[in-house]
Amino acid sequence: MPRAATLVVLSDIHYASAAEKARGDDYEFKDIANPLHRLLLKAFRRFIWLRDPLGRNGLLDAFLKRAGDAACVVANGDYSCDTAFVGVIDDAACQSARECLDKLRAKFGPAVRATIGDHELGKFSLVGARGGMRLASYHRAREELGLEPFWKLRLGRYVLMGLTSSLVALPAFEAETMREERPGWECLRQQHLTEIRAAFSGLGSSDRVLLFSHDPTALPFLWHEESVRRRLPQIEQTIIGHLHSNLVLWKSRVLAGMPAIGFLGHPARRMSTALREARYWKPFRVRLCPSLAGIELLKDGGYYTAEFDLDAGVPARFRFHRIPR
């Protein structure tokens, strides 16, 4: 009988501490001066993306009740709601991420592996370009939350790797960084790429890889790394988060190769640039782990389990578990 192991994957938990909840559900809207922009964002949030974004903590509790023991539990980024848009240097967001990670670690112990998402580092608001990436958030995520920029775990012939997509794809996010911090970010990126190159170069010929990247924007940058590209046949699957719903992933594939849009502000330019490069996603064999909440339109949130043969005789078998809400 083959040796077997179980993997659990969840992503985009967006836990809200009491301090983040205190900012109210209008945290995205209150500083938008244009009433039309404010109305459109409210409609998008209410009917398509997610209404009551600060009231979804019960979904993590539901996951913890449902999920059983596993050899590895991967949390694929975005632990807070990032209501200040600057990552975990904001005390309220840091408390959210800490409470979220503490619950996961209390349940699963050392089996937990957590990747760094864009909410840990900071990102522009959808409208108004408030906030952005902060170096202090990166260091706080490492030192106080115990998050590793790159992690690797061997389970038999499988090698699980988690990377920080915002570092790999830093050129796409440069406009969201502070000018004086860009040299520091670039230094971190080069260190990160060195770790990734070494990990892929050190793979054995019979190893199989399960790769974890919060944001698929990183994948075209990885494709341009020769040490990664020559190991692409060994990547069995790349599990991403960030997109929240398979509907968004499907649309991203349909729009792959589209030209960049430069006249609708930075968020539209960044997203369309990522879609232009989405043709490079295919060789990574992408699987999206939706957010626990999914999107309001479909309510399609949940998590994955995977059973895999430690001798890599057969591919890992993934099963999606929907969390009703």
matplotlib code that plots the C-alpha trace (Angstrom):
import matplotlib.pyplot as plt

x = [0.0, 1.3, 2.3, -0.3, -0.6, -3.3, -2.9, -5.3, -5.3, -7.2, -6.8, -7.9, -9.4, -9.7, -10.2, -11.3, -10.1, -12.3, -10.0, -10.6, -14.3, -14.5, -13.6, -16.9, -17.9, -17.6, -13.8, -13.4, -15.9, -15.6, -12.6, -13.9, -14.9, -16.6, -20.2, -20.4, -17.3, -18.5, -21.9, -20.3, -17.9, -20.7, -22.8, -19.8, -19.2, -22.8, -23.9, -20.7, -17.7, -18.6, -21.0, -20.2, -16.4, -15.7, -18.2, -16.9, -14.9, -17.3, -16.1, -12.7, -14.4, -16.5, -13.3, -11.6, -14.6, -14.7, -11.0, -9.3, -5.7, -3.2, 0.5, 0.5, -2.0, -1.2, -2.7, -2.1, -2.1, -4.4, -5.2, -6.5, -8.9, -6.1, -8.6, -5.8, -4.3, -0.7, -0.4, 0.4, 2.3, -1.2, -1.9, -5.5, -4.6, -1.7, -4.0, -6.4, -3.6, -2.3, -5.7, -6.2, -2.8, -3.1, -6.3, -4.8, -1.6, -3.7, -5.6, -2.9, 0.4, 3.6, 1.7, 0.8, 2.7, 1.6, 2.5, 2.6, -0.2, -0.6, -2.8, 0.2, 2.4, -0.2, -1.8, -3.5, -7.2, -9.4, -10.4, -8.2, -4.9, -4.7, -2.0, 0.4, 3.3, 5.3, 8.7, 7.8, 4.9, 7.2, 9.5, 6.6, 5.1, 8.3, 9.3, 5.9, 3.7, 6.4, 5.7, 8.4, 8.9, 9.9, 9.3, 9.9, 8.6, 9.5, 6.9, 8.2, 8.8, 6.7, 8.3, 5.9, 7.1, 5.6, 6.8, 5.9, 4.2, 4.5, 8.3, 8.6, 6.2, 7.7, 8.1, 4.4, 3.8, 6.5, 4.0, 2.5, 5.8, 7.3, 10.1, 12.6, 11.8, 12.3, 16.0, 15.1, 12.3, 14.6, 17.2, 14.6, 13.4, 16.9, 17.3, 14.0, 14.7, 18.1, 16.2, 13.7, 16.5, 18.4, 15.2, 14.4, 18.0, 18.2, 15.2, 15.8, 14.7, 11.9, 10.6, 7.1, 6.4, 3.3, 3.9, 2.0, 1.8, -0.9, -1.1, -0.7, 0.9, 4.1, 4.0, 5.2, 8.2, 8.9, 8.6, 11.5, 13.7, 15.7, 16.1, 12.3, 11.4, 13.5, 11.7, 8.2, 7.4, 7.9, 5.4, 2.3, 0.1, 0.5, -2.1, -3.0, -5.4, -6.1, -8.9, -11.5, -13.6, -13.1, -15.4, -12.6, -10.0, -12.0, -12.4, -8.6, -7.9, -10.3, -8.7, -5.1, -3.0, -5.2, -3.4, -2.6, -5.1, -3.3, -6.1, -8.3, -5.9, -3.3, -5.5, -6.8, -3.3, -1.9, -4.7, -4.7, -0.9, -1.2, -3.8, -1.6, 1.0, -1.5, -0.6, 2.4, 0.1, -0.7, 2.6, 2.3, -0.9, -2.8, -5.5, -7.3, -8.2, -11.1, -11.5, -13.4, -16.3, -16.1, -17.8, -21.3, -22.6, -22.0, -21.3, -18.7, -16.2, -14.5, -11.2, -9.3, -8.1, -5.7, -4.7, -1.3, 1.0, 4.2, 6.0, 4.4, 3.1, -0.1, -1.0, -2.4, -6.3, -7.8, -11.3, -13.1, -15.2, -17.7, -18.5, -22.2, -23.1]
y = [0.0, 3.5, 5.8, 8.6, 12.1, 14.7, 18.4, 21.2, 24.6, 27.7, 31.3, 34.9, 34.5, 38.3, 38.1, 41.3, 42.1, 44.3, 47.2, 46.7, 46.2, 49.5, 51.3, 50.3, 48.8, 52.2, 52.2, 51.9, 54.6, 57.4, 59.2, 59.0, 62.5, 61.7, 60.5, 58.5, 56.5, 56.0, 54.7, 52.3, 50.9, 50.3, 48.5, 46.4, 45.5, 44.8, 42.8, 41.3, 41.1, 40.9, 42.8, 43.1, 42.4, 42.8, 40.3, 37.0, 35.7, 32.9, 31.3, 30.6, 29.0, 26.9, 25.8, 24.9, 22.7, 20.9, 20.4, 17.3, 16.5, 16.9, 16.5, 20.1, 23.0, 25.8, 29.2, 31.0, 34.7, 37.6, 37.1, 40.6, 43.0, 45.6, 48.4, 51.0, 49.7, 49.7, 46.1, 44.9, 48.0, 49.1, 47.8, 46.9, 44.8, 43.2, 42.2, 40.7, 38.7, 37.6, 36.3, 34.5, 32.8, 32.0, 30.1, 28.1, 27.3, 26.3, 23.8, 22.4, 23.2, 22.9, 21.5, 25.1, 26.8, 30.4, 32.4, 36.2, 37.9, 41.5, 42.4, 41.6, 44.1, 46.8, 47.6, 50.5, 50.9, 50.0, 53.7, 56.6, 54.8, 55.2, 53.3, 50.9, 48.6, 49.4, 47.9, 48.1, 45.8, 43.2, 43.2, 43.1, 40.1, 38.3, 39.3, 39.4, 37.1, 34.5, 34.5, 33.2, 34.9, 31.5, 28.1, 24.6, 21.3, 17.8, 15.1, 11.9, 12.7, 15.9, 19.2, 22.0, 25.5, 28.8, 32.2, 35.8, 36.9, 40.6, 40.3, 38.2, 40.6, 43.7, 45.5, 45.3, 46.9, 49.5, 52.3, 51.1, 51.5, 54.7, 56.1, 56.1, 52.4, 51.0, 50.1, 48.2, 46.3, 45.5, 44.1, 41.9, 40.8, 39.7, 37.7, 36.1, 35.1, 33.7, 31.4, 30.3, 29.6, 27.5, 25.5, 24.7, 23.9, 21.5, 19.4, 15.7, 14.4, 12.4, 15.1, 16.6, 20.2, 21.8, 25.5, 28.1, 31.7, 34.1, 36.3, 34.8, 38.1, 36.5, 33.6, 35.4, 36.6, 33.1, 31.9, 34.2, 32.5, 29.8, 27.7, 27.6, 27.3, 24.1, 22.5, 23.4, 19.7, 18.8, 21.4, 19.3, 22.2, 25.8, 26.8, 30.5, 32.7, 36.4, 36.1, 34.9, 33.0, 30.6, 32.9, 35.5, 32.9, 31.9, 35.6, 36.1, 33.2, 34.5, 38.0, 36.7, 38.7, 41.8, 45.1, 47.2, 49.9, 53.1, 55.7, 54.4, 54.8, 52.6, 49.6, 49.2, 49.5, 47.0, 44.4, 44.7, 44.4, 41.2, 39.9, 40.7, 38.4, 35.7, 33.5, 32.5, 31.0, 27.8, 25.9, 26.3, 24.3, 26.8, 25.9, 28.6, 28.2, 30.6, 32.8, 31.3, 33.7, 33.4, 36.4, 37.8, 37.0, 33.2, 32.6, 30.0, 30.1, 27.1, 25.3, 22.3, 19.0, 16.9, 13.3, 12.4, 9.5, 10.2, 8.2, 10.4, 7.3, 9.1, 12.8, 14.5, 14.3, 17.6, 18.0, 21.3, 21.7, 24.5, 26.5, 27.6, 31.1]
z = [0.0, -0.8, 2.0, 2.1, 3.7, 3.9, 3.0, 4.0, 2.2, 3.0, 1.8, 2.2, 5.7, 6.2, 10.0, 11.7, 15.3, 17.5, 16.5, 12.8, 13.3, 15.2, 11.9, 10.5, 7.2, 5.5, 5.9, 2.1, 1.3, 3.8, 2.3, -1.3, -2.3, -5.6, -4.8, -8.0, -7.2, -3.7, -5.0, -7.5, -4.9, -2.5, -5.1, -6.1, -2.5, -1.7, -4.7, -6.3, -4.0, -0.3, 1.9, 5.6, 5.1, 8.8, 9.9, 8.6, 11.5, 12.0, 8.7, 10.3, 13.3, 10.9, 9.1, 12.4, 13.4, 10.0, 9.2, 10.6, 11.3, 8.4, 7.7, 6.5, 6.7, 4.3, 4.9, 1.7, 2.8, 3.7, 7.4, 8.2, 6.5, 6.1, 6.8, 6.9, 3.6, 5.0, 6.2, 9.7, 10.7, 11.5, 15.0, 14.3, 11.2, 13.1, 15.9, 13.3, 11.7, 15.1, 16.3, 13.0, 13.0, 16.8, 16.1, 13.3, 15.3, 18.3, 16.3, 14.0, 15.8, 13.8, 10.8, 9.8, 7.0, 6.3, 3.2, 3.2, 1.3, 0.1, 3.1, 5.4, 3.5, 2.5, -0.8, -2.5, -1.8, -4.8, -5.3, -4.4, -4.1, -0.3, 1.6, -0.1, 0.8, 3.9, 4.8, 8.4, 7.7, 6.2, 9.2, 11.7, 9.8, 10.2, 13.7, 15.5, 13.5, 12.6, 8.9, 6.6, 3.2, 1.7, 3.3, 2.1, 3.4, 2.1, 2.5, 0.8, -2.9, -2.6, -1.9, -0.8, -1.3, -0.3, -1.5, -1.1, -4.3, -3.6, -3.5, -6.6, -8.5, -7.0, -10.4, -10.8, -7.4, -7.4, -7.6, -4.4, -2.5, -1.0, -3.1, -0.2, 0.6, -2.9, -2.5, 0.6, -1.2, -4.1, -1.7, -0.1, -3.6, -4.6, -1.4, -2.0, -5.6, -4.5, -2.0, -4.7, -7.3, -4.8, -3.8, -7.4, -8.4, -5.5, -6.5, -7.3, -10.7, -9.2, -6.8, -7.3, -6.3, -4.9, -5.1, -3.0, -4.2, -2.8, -5.9, -9.4, -10.6, -9.4, -11.8, -15.0, -13.0, -11.9, -15.5, -16.5, -13.9, -15.7, -12.6, -12.2, -15.9, -16.4, -13.4, -14.6, -15.5, -11.9, -10.6, -10.2, -9.1, -8.1, -5.5, -5.5, -3.5, -3.9, -6.6, -4.0, -6.6, -9.5, -11.5, -11.2, -12.2, -15.2, -16.3, -15.8, -18.2, -20.8, -20.6, -20.7, -23.1, -23.0, -23.4, -20.2, -19.4, -18.5, -18.2, -15.3, -12.5, -10.9, -9.8, -13.3, -14.8, -12.3, -12.8, -16.6, -16.7, -14.6, -17.1, -20.0, -18.5, -17.5, -20.5, -18.4, -15.7, -17.7, -17.3, -13.5, -13.5, -11.4, -8.9, -7.0, -3.3, -2.9, 0.1, 3.0, 2.1, -1.6, -3.4, -2.6, -6.1, -5.7, -2.0, -3.2, -0.4, 1.2, 1.5, 0.0, 1.2, -0.8, -0.4, -1.9, -2.2, -0.5, -3.2, -5.9, -7.7, -8.6, -8.6, -5.5, -5.3, -4.3, -2.9, -2.4, 0.8, 0.6, 3.7, 3.6, 4.8]

ax = plt.figure().add_subplot(projection="3d")
ax.plot(x, y, z, "-o")
ax.set_aspect("equal")
plt.show()
